């Protein structure tokens, strides 16, 4: 086979694969208010989280009866996954989760501690 024929065949196959690939859901929009439940050493801690769109990215806060409101430092969205960095009392709190509908399920980590969490968008 000639080089031109092989190149043409490969290009056609690549275009066909792209054309038939199903479109995924749009990227998750994290802006809103959430209620969450975090597992901290076997104890479920409820709270609220608010994410707003600012001029330089996302801002917001995370609050609970167990600690004062903490500032959201950054939010990164990649399709249906989200990573949230929060200024915690013992260093940065990192929240990472997967989105399904209006619910984020994932993990949190701060210092030596870590656990799971679920947050549901309420507005």
Protein Blocks (a to p, Z undefined) as FASTA:
>chain_A
ZZklmmmmmmmmmmmmmmmpccddddddfbdcddddddeehiacdddddddddfkbcedd
dddfkbccdddfbdcdehjaccdddddfebcaddddddehjaccddddehjbccdddddd
fZZ
